[in-house]
Amino acid sequence: METIHDGFEPEEELFEHHRFTVTKGQSLLRIDKFLMQLIENATRNKIQQAAATGNIWVNDLPVKSNYKVKPFDVIRVMLSHPPYEHLLVPENIPLDIVYEDEALLVINKPAGMVVHPGHGNYSGTLVNALAYHFEHLPMNSSNRPGLVHRIDKNTSGLLVVAKTDWAMAQLAKQFEEKTSEREYIALVWGSVTEESGTITGHIGRHPRERMQMTVFPDGEQGKHAVTHYKVLEQLGYVTLVSCQLETGRTHQIRAHMKYLGHTLFNDERYGGDRVLKGTTFTKYKQFVENCFQILPRQALHAKTLGFVHPITGEKLQFNTELPQDMVSCIEKWRNYAHASIQTEV
């Protein structure tokens, strides 16, 4: 049987992140029993597996399943997703379909929609919607129907979905062999001085912040990752950039841009939801907060998607406009930068 390499990495099998602070009156209790009381649908065996693989931390240190919780302990847990057959519940969720034929469809995913179900996201996902609108979608190597690749929950933009086994295999091969075209538009903190460049650095899970990916420049950990970027517009304390993916690692643009020193604007997981560049004036801080409210997620949009059609051999390319939240935020920064220049003059 042919193995389909679809771009999903082993690290992505850890879906749910929990964080608890133990209350003042908590009596000593084994952490596996404690967590069973708090995490929906989590079995003791699953929790013990998480502890055995180093995915339960107390006060930032990994613990075993027999650890006794104490008042004010800060507990963090990461769990693998439950059996997938329990998650494939069809839901009548509208889809923004950019293109469709007998082999595939291209979808413009809104920000806020999770691509596939997992702990904490049992419904409302793209897969739930696909299960409702399409029957008998092919399974990829991670048992996810139709999915050739994915984008993060709070990233908007284009995805291709396979409708047949042949299309799945051929599209997955293009992503693996880096022949597909993927362009993202990002708003990042700081002034990117080089007009264009390439970021090369292995990406793997952060050794302490397990919900983050990080760059290992020497390649001692993680997987090879390459991002090509180009400056589109300087907007004062932020920059609008285009990012072309050569590889497709988890959080690749988010991790690579932070490594470059330009964290994505309002990327909460990577620290972009704070004022990272600019002045200390209260008025400026309020302006940034207003921008955060307009764009309440990381400023990242999958704008362009290109690939060869698995049946016709035709080169297809799809483009989608920036969503309104990004447009409005960019416009505010553009006006701010223009006003700053006028003041200096």
C-alpha positions in Angstrom: 0.0 0.0 0.0 1.3 3.4 -0.9 2.1 5.8 2.0 0.8 9.3 1.4 3.0 12.0 2.8 0.6 14.9 3.2 2.5 17.4 5.1 1.0 16.6 8.6 3.8 16.2 11.1 3.9 13.9 14.2 4.0 17.0 16.5 0.5 17.9 15.3 -1.0 14.8 16.9 -0.9 16.8 20.1 -3.9 18.9 19.8 -5.3 20.1 23.1 -3.5 22.3 25.6 -4.9 22.7 29.1 -3.7 25.0 31.8 -5.0 24.9 35.4 -4.0 26.7 38.6 -4.7 24.6 41.6 -6.9 26.3 44.2 -5.9 27.2 47.7 -8.0 24.5 49.4 -7.0 21.5 47.2 -5.9 18.4 49.1 -3.0 16.3 48.0 -4.1 14.2 45.0 -2.5 12.2 42.3 -2.3 14.4 39.2 -3.9 11.7 36.9 -6.9 11.6 39.2 -7.0 15.4 39.5 -7.0 15.8 35.7 -9.6 13.2 35.1 -12.0 15.4 37.1 -11.3 18.5 35.0 -10.8 17.3 31.4 -13.8 16.2 29.4 -13.6 12.8 27.8 -10.0 12.2 29.0 -9.4 8.7 30.3 -6.9 7.9 33.0 -4.9 5.9 30.5 -4.6 8.9 28.1 -3.5 11.1 31.0 -0.9 8.6 32.1 0.4 8.3 28.5 0.7 12.1 28.4 2.8 12.0 31.6 4.9 9.1 30.3 5.8 11.1 27.2 6.7 14.3 29.1 3.5 16.2 28.2 2.3 17.1 31.7 4.1 19.9 33.4 3.8 21.4 36.9 5.4 24.8 37.4 7.1 24.3 34.0 8.7 20.9 35.0 7.5 17.5 33.6 6.0 15.2 36.2 4.9 11.6 36.4 1.3 10.5 36.8 1.8 9.8 40.5 2.8 13.4 41.2 0.6 14.8 44.1 -0.8 18.2 43.2 -0.5 21.0 45.7 -2.3 24.3 46.2 -1.2 27.0 43.6 0.5 24.5 41.3 0.3 25.6 37.7 -0.4 22.6 35.5 -0.1 22.3 31.8 -1.2 19.3 29.7 -1.1 18.3 26.1 -3.1 15.4 24.9 -3.5 13.5 21.6 -6.9 13.6 19.9 -9.5 11.0 20.7 -10.5 8.2 18.2 -11.3 10.0 15.0 -14.5 8.1 14.2 -16.1 9.8 17.2 -15.4 13.2 15.7 -16.7 12.9 12.2 -20.1 14.4 12.9 -21.6 16.1 9.8 -22.6 19.7 10.4 -24.4 22.1 8.1 -21.7 24.8 8.0 -21.5 27.0 4.9 -18.3 26.7 2.9 -16.8 29.4 0.7 -15.9 27.3 -2.3 -13.6 29.1 -4.7 -13.4 26.1 -7.2 -14.8 22.6 -7.5 -14.8 19.7 -9.9 -15.1 15.9 -9.7 -11.5 15.6 -8.2 -11.1 18.4 -5.8 -12.3 21.7 -4.4 -10.5 24.8 -3.2 -11.9 26.5 -0.1 -11.4 30.0 1.3 -11.3 29.3 5.1 -12.3 32.1 7.4 -10.2 33.0 10.5 -11.5 31.2 13.6 -12.4 28.0 11.9 -10.4 24.9 13.0 -9.5 22.6 10.2 -10.0 19.3 11.9 -11.7 18.1 15.2 -9.6 17.5 18.2 -9.7 18.0 22.0 -11.5 21.2 22.7 -12.7 21.5 19.2 -15.3 18.8 18.7 -17.6 20.7 16.4 -17.6 23.6 14.0 -14.5 22.5 12.1 -13.9 22.4 8.4 -13.9 18.6 8.5 -17.4 18.6 10.1 -18.6 20.8 7.3 -17.0 18.6 4.6 -18.6 15.5 6.1 -22.0 17.2 5.7 -21.5 18.6 2.2 -19.6 15.6 0.6 -19.8 11.9 1.0 -17.0 9.4 0.8 -14.1 11.8 0.9 -10.7 9.9 0.8 -8.7 9.6 4.0 -5.2 11.0 4.2 -2.4 9.2 6.1 -3.6 10.8 9.3 -7.2 9.6 8.8 -8.5 13.1 8.0 -11.0 13.1 5.2 -10.1 15.2 2.1 -7.3 17.2 3.8 -4.2 17.6 1.7 -2.7 20.3 3.9 -4.0 22.6 6.6 -3.8 26.2 7.9 -4.0 27.3 11.5 -7.3 28.1 13.2 -6.8 31.9 13.2 -5.2 32.0 9.8 -7.5 32.8 6.9 -7.2 31.7 3.3 -7.0 29.0 0.7 -7.0 25.2 1.1 -7.3 22.4 -1.4 -9.4 19.4 -0.5 -9.2 16.1 -2.4 -12.4 14.3 -3.4 -10.9 11.0 -4.7 -8.0 8.7 -3.6 -6.1 9.5 -6.8 -6.4 13.2 -6.3 -5.3 12.9 -2.7 -2.2 10.9 -3.7 -1.2 13.2 -6.5 -1.8 16.5 -4.6 0.0 15.2 -1.5 2.9 14.3 -3.7 3.1 17.9 -5.0 3.1 19.3 -1.5 5.8 16.8 -0.5 8.0 17.5 -3.5 7.6 21.3 -3.0 6.1 21.9 -6.4 2.9 23.5 -5.1 2.7 27.3 -4.8 1.7 28.9 -1.5 1.9 32.6 -0.8 0.8 34.2 2.5 0.4 37.8 3.3 1.5 38.8 6.8 1.7 42.0 8.9 4.7 41.8 11.2 6.2 43.9 13.9 9.1 46.2 13.1 10.7 47.5 10.0 12.0 44.7 7.8 15.1 46.2 6.4 15.9 43.7 3.6 13.6 44.1 0.7 13.6 40.3 0.2 15.3 37.3 1.7 15.1 33.6 2.6 14.8 32.2 6.1 16.3 28.7 6.5 16.1 26.9 9.8 14.8 23.6 11.1 11.5 23.9 12.9 10.5 21.8 15.9 8.4 22.0 19.0 9.7 24.4 21.6 11.4 22.6 24.5 9.5 24.5 27.1 6.6 26.3 25.4 5.0 23.1 23.9 2.3 24.9 22.0 4.9 26.9 20.1 7.3 25.8 17.4 10.8 27.2 17.3 13.8 27.4 15.0 16.8 25.3 15.5 19.3 27.1 13.2 22.0 24.4 13.5 19.6 21.7 12.5 20.1 19.6 15.6 16.4 19.2 16.1 13.2 19.7 14.1 12.7 19.5 10.4 14.2 21.4 7.5 12.1 24.5 6.7 12.5 27.3 4.1 10.5 30.5 3.8 11.1 33.2 1.1 9.8 36.7 2.0 9.4 40.0 0.2 8.5 43.4 1.7 5.3 44.8 0.2 4.9 48.0 2.3 6.6 49.7 5.2 4.0 51.0 7.6 6.0 52.7 10.3 6.4 50.3 13.2 5.0 47.3 11.3 5.7 45.9 7.8 3.5 44.1 5.3 5.2 41.1 3.8 4.6 38.3 1.3 5.8 34.9 2.4 6.3 32.0 -0.1 6.5 28.6 1.4 9.1 26.2 0.1 8.3 23.7 2.8 5.2 23.3 4.9 6.0 22.9 8.6 3.7 23.6 11.5 3.5 27.3 12.3 6.3 27.8 9.7 5.8 31.5 8.9 4.9 32.3 12.5 8.1 30.7 13.8 10.4 31.9 11.0 9.3 35.5 11.2 9.8 35.5 15.0 13.2 34.0 14.5 14.0 36.9 12.1 12.9 39.3 14.8 9.6 40.2 13.3 6.8 38.4 15.1 3.4 38.5 13.4 1.1 41.3 14.5 -1.3 40.1 17.3 0.0 36.6 17.3 -0.9 35.7 20.8 1.0 32.4 20.9 4.3 34.0 19.8 4.1 37.2 21.8 2.8 39.5 19.0 -0.2 40.6 21.1 2.0 43.1 22.9 3.5 46.4 21.8 6.8 45.1 20.4 7.9 48.2 18.5 7.1 51.9 18.7 6.9 54.6 21.3 5.9 54.6 25.0 3.2 57.3 24.5 -0.2 56.3 25.9 -1.8 57.5 22.7 0.3 55.1 20.7 -0.5 52.2 23.0 -4.2 52.9 22.6 -3.8 53.0 18.9 -2.2 49.5 18.9 -4.9 48.2 21.2 -7.5 49.5 18.7 -5.7 47.6 16.0 -5.8 44.5 18.1 -9.5 44.9 18.4 -10.0 45.3 14.7 -7.8 42.3 14.0 -8.3 39.9 17.0 -5.9 37.2 15.6 -2.5 36.8 14.0 -2.2 38.9 10.8 -1.8 36.0 8.4 -3.7 35.1 5.2 -3.1 32.3 2.7 -3.6 34.4 -0.4 -2.3 32.3 -3.3 -2.5 28.5 -3.9 -1.2 26.9 -7.0 -0.8 23.3 -8.1 -1.1 20.9 -11.1 -4.5 19.4 -11.5 -4.2 15.6 -10.7 -6.3 14.6 -13.7 -6.0 17.2 -16.5 -2.4 18.2 -15.8 -3.4 21.8 -16.0 -1.5 24.3 -13.8 -4.1 26.0 -11.6 -3.6 29.1 -9.5 -6.1 30.6 -7.1 -6.0 34.0 -5.4 -8.3 35.5 -2.7 -8.5 39.0 -1.4 -7.4 39.9 2.1 -10.2 39.6 4.6 -11.8 42.8 5.9 -10.2 42.5 9.4 -6.7 42.6 7.9 -7.6 45.3 5.4 -9.0 47.6 8.1 -5.9 47.0 10.3 -3.5 47.7 7.5 -5.3 50.8 6.6 -5.1 52.1 10.2 -1.4 51.5 10.2 -1.1 53.2 6.7 -2.8 56.3 8.0 -0.7 56.3 11.2 2.5 56.0 9.2 1.4 58.8 6.8 0.4 61.1 9.7 3.8 60.4 11.4 5.7 61.4 8.2 3.6 64.6 7.9 4.4 65.5 11.5 8.1 65.0 10.9 7.9 67.3 7.8 
